[in-house]
């Protein structure tokens, strides 16, 4: 079985504190619903997504996945809402760009955050810079699409992660993670 990002996240989080988390870039809620099902210890998951197309000059998309190019984001958001309905009391949806949502979250308040928004370098770099202070000591900042071969989707991921953490990060398949020092 091909291990998806949500399987890897569950493995990373299950034996550490994970009650409060954030997912930056939720699209239709596949990862969100899986995490909330597999990790019943999550008390609150802040989900951040603007549910809009980025301006053309900032889009770094996978041409093999046309749903990103042609998505009707009102329908995408409705799919997210339907998938997360059973967990409504645990989901705090912020319909905004990451930079608009970050001031709402207190520094040092999250056990973990998963970055899977726009994969262009400037967005990944900004997300790492903005969300890292939100993580408690010992918590994890994680993200998706590390080292994806043959795709534009990771254009900025590898560079931003390496610049932010040097060698102080790890990865499992396409999920990178950094543990915040205690």
C-alpha positions, -999 to 999 in steps of 0.1 A, spaced: 0 0 0 13 35 -9 17 55 23 -1 88 20 9 120 38 -18 114 64 -5 80 73 30 95 78 16 123 99 -3 99 121 29 79 126 48 111 135 21 124 159 6 93 176 32 90 204 37 127 211 14 155 222 -10 163 194 -41 178 210 -38 212 192 -26 214 156 -29 234 124 -32 224 88 -22 251 64 -38 243 30 -67 218 34 -83 216 0 -111 190 2 -102 178 37 -88 143 29 -59 148 53 -80 166 79 -107 139 81 -81 111 83 -61 128 111 -92 135 131 -103 98 127 -69 82 134 -59 106 162 -89 110 186 -67 129 210 -69 159 187 -90 185 206 -87 213 182 -74 214 146 -71 248 130 -76 245 93 -64 274 71 -73 278 34 -85 307 13 -104 285 -10 -95 307 -40 -72 305 -69 -39 323 -64 -30 350 -90 -15 333 -121 21 345 -115 22 329 -80 8 295 -89 30 264 -86 8 236 -95 11 201 -108 -1 200 -144 -9 163 -139 -36 173 -114 -61 195 -133 -84 197 -104 -62 224 -89 -63 244 -121 -100 242 -127 -113 238 -92 -146 255 -82 -134 265 -48 -170 270 -34 -175 233 -42 -141 224 -28 -150 242 5 -184 224 6 -166 191 2 -142 200 31 -172 209 53 -190 177 45 -159 156 52 -152 173 85 -189 175 97 -185 145 121 -157 165 138 -173 199 138 -165 206 174 -128 199 168 -123 220 136 -117 257 135 -118 267 99 -102 300 89 -110 309 53 -80 331 47 -45 331 33 -20 318 57 -5 352 63 -39 365 73 -46 336 97 -13 335 115 -20 365 138 -51 347 151 -30 319 166 -10 326 198 27 319 198 36 286 215 0 273 214 3 244 189 16 209 194 22 207 156 14 223 123 14 208 87 22 231 58 6 221 25 -5 254 9 11 271 -21 44 253 -29 62 283 -45 94 292 -26 82 325 -12 50 310 2 67 280 18 94 302 33 68 326 47 47 298 61 78 283 79 88 317 93 52 325 104 41 292 118 73 281 135 68 305 165 33 290 170 47 256 179 53 246 215 88 235 226 92 199 215 64 201 190 66 195 152 65 218 122 58 196 92 50 199 56 43 181 23 59 176 -10 95 172 0 116 161 -29 88 153 -53 105 142 -85 92 154 -119 69 180 -105 67 217 -102 49 213 -69 80 211 -48 97 240 -66 101 260 -34 96 233 -7 132 218 -7 149 252 -9 127 268 18 131 239 42 169 237 38 172 275 42 151 275 74 165 244 91 198 235 75 203 198 85 180 201 115 150 184 98 140 149 87 116 135 62 96 103 55 88 100 18 73 134 9 67 147 44 94 168 60 94 177 97 114 197 122 111 193 160 112 226 178 139 225 206 127 219 241 
